[in-house]
Amino acid sequence: MDLGIKGRTAIVCAASKGLGKGVATALAQEGVNLFITARTKADIEATADEIRKATGVKVTAVAGDITTEEGRKQVLAACPNPDILINNAGGPPPGDFKDFTLDDWRKAVEWNMITPIALIKATVYGMMDRGFGRIVNITSQSVKAPIASLELSNGARTGLTGAIAVIARKAVRNNVTINNILPGPFDTDRLRGTSKKMAEARGVPVEQVAAERMKAVPAGRFGNTVEFGAATAFLCSQHAGFITGQNLLLDGGIFPGSM
């Protein structure tokens, strides 16, 4: 299927690896020119070079922390009028509710709620004026079913979902959509890192924890970044203009609800 977005321009946050890189690669394969961000200059430049060589599209690397005001200014200065915005940032660390400080909560909200809101506010009205825009927020399956020990992420990402619900329905009249993708367990550095911490806490091999986590997924496996990128790219396509304000679960069937 031709997604109809060749020649469009996208900002993809946290794109040096994992889900962000998967999305950037999928968009590039559709002919979308990219502005990709990440904290580490060497990593984001390496990813930009890799995608550039593989697809031939224009890829601009912007090194900086997207969860800071300065980081957001940098990428918006490089690309003030994107057609597509992919909001993505690493989640706060796990822990016990009793141990979270107010500063922990403030950081979580800044990373996973304020940052995407700021980027949406800076870009959505220009998209509406031009008559095309696709915004996708990468959040978490915890928006549908809270995850124990991830209360910081649960709260901030659910807050974002509510915050953009109204503007998503206003913008769609101008062919601008805003949707959320809720990933479950994908084979990324973050998943491997949490498995390692769980294994250390229990005193068991990390392979055992990974196998147990995989067994809990009805699909019988973890997701991969290629399929995540493809799903996200479809939401950014010309064919997805009637989908807005939605939460799309990509979790291998973990969420048990029928709706």
N, C-alpha and C positions, 0 to 999 in steps of 0.2 A: 504494500500500500504506500502510495506517495502521500506523505503527511502534509505537503503543501506549505512547508516553512523554509524552503531553500532560500538563502539570502537574508533571512531574518538575523537579528542579533540577540544574544542571550548573555545575561550575567548568571554564573553558576557559583554559588558560595561553597567553601570547603571542598574544593574539587580536586585536590592533589591525590586523593586516594578514596577508597571505599565507595559509598553510595554516590557521593558528589562526582567522583571521577566516572562512575558508570553512567550517570545522567549526561555529563559533558560529552562523553564519547558517543552516546546515542544521538544526541542533538547534532554533533559534528557530522555523523554519518548521514544525516538528513540535509546537510549543507548549511547548517546554522553557524554563523561566525560567533566566536566565543570571547568573553572576558571572564576569566576564571580566577578565583581567589583562594588563598590559604595563608597560614601564618609563616611557613618556612619558605624562603625564597628559592632555595635549591630544589625543593620538592615540587613547587608549583611550576617552576620553569621547566623541569624535567617532564612533567605531565603535559604542559603546553607543547613542548617539542615533539613528544610522542604522538599526541593527537594530530598535530599539524602535519607530521610526516605520513600518518596513516590515512588522513582524509583530505588533505589539501585545503582545508578551510583556514580562515584567519583566526588565530588564537593569541590573545593577549593575556599575559600573566600579570596579576596584580598581587604582590606580596603584602600581607597585612592581616590584622586581627579584625574580622568582620563584626565581632561582638563589641567593638569599641567605636566611639563616634569618629575617631580619626580613620580607622579602617574602612568605615562606611563612606567617608568623604573621599578616600582614595579611589575606591572602585566606581563611585558615582561621577567623579571627575573624569575618569577614563571612559566611562560609558553612561552619560547622563540620560539617554533615551532608549533603553532596551525594549525590545519587543517581547522578550521572555525573561522572567526572573525566577530563579530557583533558590529559595531560602533554605539554608542548611547550616547547622552548627553543631558541634559536639555537645552531648548532653552532660549535665553535672554528675558528679560521682555518686555512687550508691552509699547508703549508710542507714543509720537508725534515727527515726524521727526525734528521739530525745536528745540526740547529739547535734542536730542541725542548728546552727546559729542563725540569727536574723540576717547576718551578712551572707550566709550560704543561700538563703532564700532570695536575697536581693540579686546576687550573682546569677542564680538560675533564671530569674525573671528577665534580667538584662540579656542573657545569652539566648534564651529560647522563646521569649515573647516580645521584648522591646526591640531587639535587633530586626526581626522580620517585619514588625509593624513599621519601624522607621524606613526600611527599604521599600515597603509597599507604598507608604505615604509619599515617598520621593518619586515614585515611578508610575503609579496607577493613573494619575490624572492625565499625564502625557499620553499614556496608552489610550485612554478614553478619547482624547482629542484626535488621535490618529486613526481610531477605529479598529485597532487590533491590539490584543495583549493577552498573555498567558502567564499567570503567577501560580507557582506550585510551592507549597510549604512542606518540607520533609519533617514530619513530627514523630509520632511513635504510636504503636498499638496500645500504649498505656492510656491514650485518650479515650479509648473504648472500654478498657478494662485495666484499672490501676495495677501497677506492679509493685509488690512489696520491696522495700529498700530503695525504690526510685521515686520517693515522694516529691523530691525537688523537680524532677523532670515531669512527673505526673501533673503537678500543679501548673507549671509554666506553660507546658504545651497545650493543656486544656484551656488555659486562659487565652492563648493565641487563637484557638478554634472559635471561641465565643467572640473575640474582638473583631475578627474579620468577616463574621457571618453576614452582617448587614451590607458592608461595602461590596461584598461578592455579588449580592443581588442587585445592587445599584449599577455596578460597572458592566454587568452582562448586557445591558441594553446597547452598549457601545462596542460589543464584541470583545469584551475583556472579561476573562474568567479568573477566579481565584479558588483553588482547591488545595486540599491537604492529602498527602500520602502518608499512611501510617504503617511503617515497616515493622515487621516482627523480627525474628532472628535471621539476619543475613550474615554470610561469611565475610566479616570485616575485621579490621584490627580491634575495634571496640568489643565485638563479641568474643574474640579470642582473649582479649584482656580481662573481661569479666569472668570468663570461664577459668582463667588462671587464678584469679583472686578467690573464686569459689572453691577451687581445688585446694589452694593453700589453706583456706580456712577450715576445710574438712580433713586435710591431711591425706588426700587421695590423688592419684594421677590426673592430670588435666585431660587426658584422653577419656577417662571415665566420665568426667563431668560433661564433656562435649557429647559423648554418646548418649548420656541421659537426657541432655537438653534436646538433642535431635530426635530421640524417641518420643518426646512429648509433642512433637509437631506432627499433625495428621498427615502431612505430605511425606513424612519420613526423612526429611533432609532440611538443611538450611537453604535459604534463598541465595541467589548469586547476583552480583552487581549488573550483569548483562541484562537479565530479565527485569531488574528494577529500573534500569535506564530506559528500556523499551517501553515499559508501562508509563513512565513519566513523560517520555517523548510524545506518546499518543495524547496525553492530556494537554500538551503544548501545541497540538496540531490544529489545522484548520477544521478538522472533523469533530473537534471537541467543544465547539462553541455553545452547545446546549447543556454543558455540564459545568455547574458552578456551585460553590458553597458546600462541596461534598467532602466526606472523609473516606478515602479509598484504602481499605485494609489490604496489605500485602503481607500475610502472615502464615501462609501455608495451611490455613484452616484452624488456627489456634483459638480464635474468638468463638465461643460456643453459641452465640445468639443467632436467631433466624432473621434478624433485621439489622 
